Each structure stands twice: as C-alpha cells, then as structure tokens.
Amino acid sequence: MKRVLLCAALGFAACDDKKNEPATLAEKASAPVAPAVEAPPAKTDIVVPDFTVSTAPADIARGQEVYAAKGCNACHKIGGGRLVGPDLKGVTARRDEAWLKKMILRPDVMIKEDEAAKKLFVEHLTPMPNQGVDPKTELPFILAYLKSVEN
C-alpha cells in the first residue's frame, strides 16, 4: 500500500516490481496544480551619467535650446507656477541631482518605481512622457539650464 501511494505521488499510473509507467497526459492534466507564485517586479536600473553641472553661459544657452526642442516648456513653467507639470524654478535645489537625472531620462520608469515620482503623478494627473533625452549630449545641458534658473 505504501508503494502504491508513493508511486501515485510521483506521478506513476501503476507500480509493480518490474515496470513504473508514467501517468497518461490526461491524468497529468487533471492533477491538481499548485498556484504559481509571482515574484515582485524587479527594479529597473536607470544608468545615470556622472558629470559636473556646468555654469558656462554657452552650456546654459544650449540647455535652454534643448529644453525647448524636447518640448519641456509645453508642460513646465520656470517661475510663474504650475502648468501641466510642476514649476521647475528651483527644482535643482528641491531635488537630488541623481533623482533629476533619472526623472529626465526615464520618467516612465520613475512613475512606476519611485515614490516621489508617483506622488507627482497623482498630484498632476499627467505622466511625464519619455522624451528620449540623450544622457551624454543633452542631459548635461538641460541640467545646466535648470541649475541656472534655480533662484
């Protein structure tokens, strides 16, 4: 009897001393299946480039151009209050530089994974779209511009 129970637990249709045959596909399909346990979603790594924010007037001017070209001014004012998104005057003083870099580069990921970004989304009811900012050729200039309008 113990051998029959063991064979049944192992998925064999019948047990005898000479041959152990696997259960039929129909028998296997009708067997109870333990529910799958889903792993929590993994955090997405956002590669944040390391650079010093420039204060050079030419870099600030280039940053203003990139800011406008990417359409940032359609949703953000710099001074004067909220538009669609938050007013960015003083944002470099309010937010950590690494956070700003991540938010500019991958707002779609930040809204899903970062508590501060989630709160901004709830407050403004509009997700910041990913504008495809290049981390090497555009991001340093955007931050130079935002830093220049800090006060």
GUPASE-731648 format. One line per field, with one value per atom (N, C-alpha, C): x, y, z; residue in one letter. Coordinates in pm, whole numbers, plus 50000, padded with zeros to 5 digits. Layout:
// GUPASE-731648
c1 X; ...
c2 Y; ...
c3 Z; ...
residuo a; ...
// end
This chain:
// GUPASE-731648
c1 50083; 50000; 50087; 50194; 50284; 50347; 50385; 50447; 50349; 50223; 50122; 50104; 50100; 50087; 50208; 50326; 50449; 50450; 50412; 50408; 50306; 50193; 50091; 50142; 50213; 50267; 50373; 50444; 50548; 50493; 50366; 50305; 50305; 50323; 50318; 50177; 50131; 49996; 49981; 50080; 50074; 50216; 50228; 50359; 50360; 50461; 50486; 50637; 50684; 50827; 50903; 50838; 50909; 50907; 50801; 50787; 50708; 50760; 50686; 50651; 50525; 50483; 50433; 50470; 50418; 50269; 50205; 50061; 50036; 49915; 49880; 49874; 49879; 49869; 49738; 49632; 49502; 49504; 49566; 49576; 49661; 49772; 49858; 49787; 49709; 49639; 49531; 49471; 49364; 49416; 49546; 49603; 49603; 49580; 49582; 49721; 49722; 49847; 49855; 49970; 49989; 49988; 49927; 49925; 50066; 50091; 50221; 50238; 50355; 50386; 50465; 50409; 50475; 50577; 50694; 50798; 50764; 50798; 50774; 50855; 50802; 50875; 51011; 51109; 51244; 51253; 51329; 51351; 51432; 51398; 51470; 51588; 51704; 51822; 51826; 51833; 51846; 51991; 52062; 52202; 52209; 52273; 52283; 52427; 52446; 52582; 52638; 52767; 52834; 52897; 52856; 52916; 52890; 52971; 52953; 52867; 52765; 52675; 52750; 52749; 52823; 52751; 52830; 52775; 52817; 52877; 52921; 52800; 52803; 52688; 52652; 52751; 52721; 52649; 52686; 52621; 52478; 52459; 52325; 52235; 52287; 52210; 52175; 52270; 52244; 52136; 52142; 52042; 51903; 51893; 51765; 51711; 51800; 51760; 51709; 51782; 51741; 51609; 51595; 51472; 51353; 51368; 51260; 51240; 51348; 51339; 51272; 51293; 51232; 51086; 51042; 50904; 50876; 50980; 50961; 50873; 50887; 50811; 50662; 50622; 50479; 50407; 50482; 50421; 50476; 50595; 50660; 50690; 50655; 50699; 50824; 50900; 51013; 50984; 50920; 50869; 50729; 50641; 50506; 50405; 50448; 50352; 50340; 50249; 50225; 50161; 50198; 50131; 50064; 50104; 50057; 50136; 50268; 50357; 50400; 50484; 50525; 50615; 50614; 50703; 50846; 50938; 51074; 51170; 51121; 51209; 51253; 51384; 51439; 51437; 51405; 51397; 51531; 51642; 51774; 51807; 51739; 51757; 51662; 51546; 51446; 51473; 51534; 51554; 51701; 51732; 51866; 51905; 52031; 52076; 52056; 52086; 52067; 51920; 51831; 51687; 51645; 51693; 51659; 51706; 51827; 51880; 51790; 51753; 51668; 51531; 51475; 51342; 51342; 51449; 51457; 51481; 51566; 51599; 51490; 51427; 51329; 51208; 51132; 51015; 50914; 50906; 50814; 50847; 50974; 51017; 51000; 51038; 51029; 50886; 50790; 50649; 50602; 50661; 50623; 50697; 50820; 50906; 50948; 50938; 50986; 50869; 50874; 50763; 50739; 50845; 50829; 50767; 50810; 50754; 50608; 50576; 50436; 50349; 50401; 50327; 50303; 50406; 50389; 50284; 50284; 50184; 50043; 50024; 49893; 49851; 49948; 49919; 49885; 49955; 49938; 49851; 49822; 49733; 49777; 49901; 49955; 50095; 50120; 50256; 50351; 50473; 50574; 50617; 50606; 50646; 50798; 50842; 50985; 51017; 51102; 51136; 51262; 51317; 51436; 51558; 51573; 51688; 51815; 51912; 52041; 52121; 52167; 52237; 52371; 52431; 52562; 52555; 52468; 52468; 52357; 52262; 52151; 52132; 52138; 52112; 52202; 52333; 52417; 52375; 52331; 52290; 52156; 52063; 51933; 51954; 52039; 52063; 52136; 52226; 52292; 52188; 52094; 51988; 51901; 51856; 51770; 51843; 51971; 52050; 52062; 52071; 52087; 51964; 51849; 51724; 51676; 51771; 51739; 51676; 51726; 51676; 51573
c2 49880; 50000; 50124; 50123; 50239; 50261; 50154; 50165; 50226; 50189; 50242; 50392; 50436; 50578; 50656; 50600; 50665; 50677; 50572; 50575; 50679; 50686; 50784; 50926; 50947; 51079; 51120; 51022; 51052; 51063; 51039; 51056; 50931; 50814; 50691; 50636; 50582; 50528; 50403; 50320; 50196; 50158; 50084; 50039; 49889; 49834; 49694; 49677; 49562; 49540; 49548; 49528; 49521; 49653; 49732; 49846; 49959; 50085; 50203; 50286; 50294; 50368; 50505; 50610; 50743; 50751; 50839; 50862; 50911; 50892; 50942; 51094; 51156; 51302; 51352; 51278; 51318; 51315; 51212; 51204; 51316; 51348; 51457; 51591; 51609; 51736; 51758; 51649; 51665; 51670; 51647; 51650; 51793; 51811; 51946; 52008; 52136; 52209; 52320; 52331; 52438; 52572; 52673; 52804; 52861; 52929; 52990; 53110; 53125; 53240; 53339; 53457; 53558; 53634; 53650; 53729; 53876; 53958; 54101; 54153; 54253; 54305; 54361; 54335; 54384; 54533; 54602; 54744; 54760; 54859; 54887; 54977; 54935; 55017; 55126; 55249; 55362; 55407; 55399; 55439; 55591; 55639; 55783; 55825; 55909; 55952; 56042; 56035; 56117; 56238; 56357; 56478; 56592; 56695; 56816; 56911; 56965; 57057; 57186; 57223; 57341; 57471; 57574; 57709; 57801; 57745; 57824; 57877; 58006; 58064; 57991; 57943; 57872; 57740; 57671; 57545; 57570; 57677; 57713; 57747; 57823; 57859; 57734; 57644; 57517; 57437; 57438; 57370; 57427; 57558; 57622; 57580; 57569; 57524; 57379; 57292; 57151; 57139; 57214; 57217; 57251; 57352; 57393; 57290; 57239; 57142; 57012; 56972; 56849; 56873; 56996; 57027; 57038; 57052; 57061; 57180; 57289; 57411; 57398; 57289; 57266; 57227; 57170; 57123; 57191; 57251; 57310; 57457; 57535; 57674; 57679; 57784; 57809; 57944; 57939; 58059; 58085; 58125; 58157; 58049; 57943; 57841; 57721; 57641; 57512; 57531; 57445; 57438; 57301; 57211; 57073; 56999; 57017; 56959; 57066; 57029; 57126; 57236; 57349; 57460; 57413; 57434; 57385; 57488; 57606; 57704; 57648; 57639; 57589; 57438; 57364; 57219; 57156; 57216; 57159; 57177; 57269; 57285; 57192; 57165; 57081; 56931; 56893; 56751; 56716; 56595; 56539; 56530; 56557; 56556; 56420; 56311; 56177; 56152; 56197; 56182; 56260; 56383; 56465; 56399; 56347; 56280; 56162; 56082; 55966; 56009; 56113; 56160; 56216; 56284; 56339; 56228; 56132; 56024; 55920; 55880; 55770; 55800; 55903; 55933; 55818; 55741; 55628; 55524; 55499; 55404; 55466; 55592; 55658; 55662; 55687; 55693; 55559; 55451; 55318; 55277; 55326; 55271; 55368; 55498; 55596; 55663; 55667; 55722; 55871; 55950; 56093; 56115; 56037; 56049; 56005; 55901; 55857; 55967; 56034; 56142; 56258; 56291; 56397; 56359; 56232; 56186; 56201; 56160; 56172; 56319; 56404; 56547; 56615; 56580; 56649; 56573; 56446; 56362; 56343; 56372; 56353; 56297; 56184; 56130; 56209; 56227; 56292; 56192; 56229; 56135; 56125; 56009; 55991; 56064; 56165; 56247; 56199; 56086; 56033; 56122; 56180; 56269; 56186; 56230; 56161; 56195; 56092; 56118; 56189; 56182; 56245; 56379; 56389; 56510; 56609; 56571; 56662; 56684; 56577; 56587; 56688; 56688; 56787; 56932; 56958; 57095; 57131; 57036; 57061; 57092; 57014; 57039; 57172; 57208; 57339; 57450; 57437; 57537; 57540; 57424; 57421; 57475; 57446; 57497; 57649; 57702; 57847; 57926; 57861; 57930; 57886; 57844; 57792; 57899; 58019; 58124; 58212
c3 50000; 50000; 50000; 50082; 50085; 49949; 49880; 49749; 49647; 49653; 49563; 49587; 49712; 49743; 49697; 49717; 49672; 49521; 49452; 49306; 49258; 49324; 49285; 49308; 49418; 49448; 49346; 49293; 49194; 49053; 49033; 48902; 48817; 48877; 48801; 48806; 48692; 48685; 48771; 48771; 48850; 48888; 48995; 49038; 49049; 48993; 49021; 49025; 49059; 49076; 48945; 48831; 48705; 48628; 48639; 48548; 48616; 48602; 48651; 48529; 48498; 48381; 48423; 48351; 48385; 48359; 48430; 48412; 48271; 48222; 48089; 48093; 47976; 47969; 48027; 48003; 48057; 48209; 48267; 48412; 48468; 48399; 48444; 48434; 48326; 48306; 48410; 48459; 48557; 48701; 48718; 48854; 48905; 49035; 49092; 49078; 49049; 49030; 49134; 49196; 49294; 49222; 49280; 49214; 49203; 49092; 49070; 49162; 49213; 49299; 49214; 49198; 49117; 49199; 49141; 49206; 49190; 49287; 49270; 49153; 49082; 48967; 49010; 48930; 48959; 48929; 49010; 48986; 48858; 48780; 48657; 48689; 48647; 48667; 48561; 48606; 48516; 48526; 48415; 48414; 48420; 48525; 48547; 48518; 48417; 48386; 48495; 48513; 48613; 48542; 48579; 48525; 48623; 48610; 48690; 48610; 48674; 48606; 48577; 48452; 48406; 48442; 48461; 48481; 48366; 48263; 48148; 48071; 48039; 47967; 47837; 47763; 47638; 47666; 47773; 47808; 47857; 47932; 47980; 47861; 47765; 47645; 47564; 47552; 47481; 47556; 47688; 47768; 47747; 47736; 47711; 47574; 47477; 47342; 47346; 47414; 47423; 47498; 47606; 47685; 47596; 47514; 47423; 47312; 47256; 47146; 47190; 47313; 47365; 47406; 47404; 47437; 47585; 47666; 47812; 47849; 47773; 47803; 47773; 47709; 47685; 47815; 47908; 48033; 48158; 48148; 48265; 48245; 48346; 48352; 48438; 48420; 48509; 48572; 48686; 48751; 48699; 48786; 48742; 48774; 48837; 48882; 48791; 48830; 48764; 48627; 48535; 48406; 48404; 48317; 48324; 48431; 48426; 48526; 48625; 48720; 48821; 48765; 48833; 48802; 48833; 48740; 48757; 48815; 48848; 48912; 49047; 49064; 49189; 49204; 49097; 49108; 49145; 49103; 49136; 49284; 49351; 49495; 49572; 49514; 49581; 49567; 49457; 49427; 49416; 49453; 49441; 49291; 49261; 49122; 49056; 49125; 49068; 49037; 49126; 49103; 48979; 48966; 48849; 48720; 48723; 48603; 48564; 48662; 48635; 48584; 48644; 48605; 48464; 48427; 48292; 48190; 48225; 48132; 48118; 48229; 48226; 48315; 48284; 48367; 48370; 48262; 48256; 48363; 48386; 48489; 48628; 48641; 48772; 48823; 48737; 48779; 48833; 48786; 48833; 48959; 48978; 49082; 49192; 49170; 49267; 49337; 49470; 49547; 49519; 49508; 49481; 49343; 49244; 49109; 49106; 49182; 49192; 49251; 49353; 49418; 49320; 49241; 49141; 49038; 48998; 48902; 48959; 49083; 49148; 49158; 49192; 49208; 49076; 48969; 48841; 48741; 48770; 48690; 48544; 48516; 48382; 48395; 48332; 48340; 48251; 48299; 48217; 48110; 47983; 47878; 47866; 47820; 47795; 47665; 47673; 47557; 47487; 47530; 47464; 47480; 47596; 47622; 47619; 47541; 47533; 47659; 47732; 47858; 47843; 47725; 47706; 47634; 47534; 47451; 47483; 47569; 47601; 47751; 47828; 47972; 48044; 48020; 48091; 48065; 47944; 47911; 47974; 47975; 48040; 48187; 48254; 48396; 48418; 48327; 48338; 48332; 48240; 48227; 48353; 48399; 48518; 48641; 48653; 48766; 48757; 48636; 48618; 48659; 48659; 48695; 48833; 48915; 49047; 49137; 49133; 49224; 49159
residuo m; m; m; k; k; k; r; r; r; v; v; v; l; l; l; l; l; l; c; c; c; a; a; a; a; a; a; l; l; l; g; g; g; f; f; f; a; a; a; a; a; a; c; c; c; d; d; d; d; d; d; k; k; k; k; k; k; n; n; n; e; e; e; p; p; p; a; a; a; t; t; t; l; l; l; a; a; a; e; e; e; k; k; k; a; a; a; s; s; s; a; a; a; p; p; p; v; v; v; a; a; a; p; p; p; a; a; a; v; v; v; e; e; e; a; a; a; p; p; p; p; p; p; a; a; a; k; k; k; t; t; t; d; d; d; i; i; i; v; v; v; v; v; v; p; p; p; d; d; d; f; f; f; t; t; t; v; v; v; s; s; s; t; t; t; a; a; a; p; p; p; a; a; a; d; d; d; i; i; i; a; a; a; r; r; r; g; g; g; q; q; q; e; e; e; v; v; v; y; y; y; a; a; a; a; a; a; k; k; k; g; g; g; c; c; c; n; n; n; a; a; a; c; c; c; h; h; h; k; k; k; i; i; i; g; g; g; g; g; g; g; g; g; r; r; r; l; l; l; v; v; v; g; g; g; p; p; p; d; d; d; l; l; l; k; k; k; g; g; g; v; v; v; t; t; t; a; a; a; r; r; r; r; r; r; d; d; d; e; e; e; a; a; a; w; w; w; l; l; l; k; k; k; k; k; k; m; m; m; i; i; i; l; l; l; r; r; r; p; p; p; d; d; d; v; v; v; m; m; m; i; i; i; k; k; k; e; e; e; d; d; d; e; e; e; a; a; a; a; a; a; k; k; k; k; k; k; l; l; l; f; f; f; v; v; v; e; e; e; h; h; h; l; l; l; t; t; t; p; p; p; m; m; m; p; p; p; n; n; n; q; q; q; g; g; g; v; v; v; d; d; d; p; p; p; k; k; k; t; t; t; e; e; e; l; l; l; p; p; p; f; f; f; i; i; i; l; l; l; a; a; a; y; y; y; l; l; l; k; k; k; s; s; s; v; v; v; e; e; e; n; n; n
// end
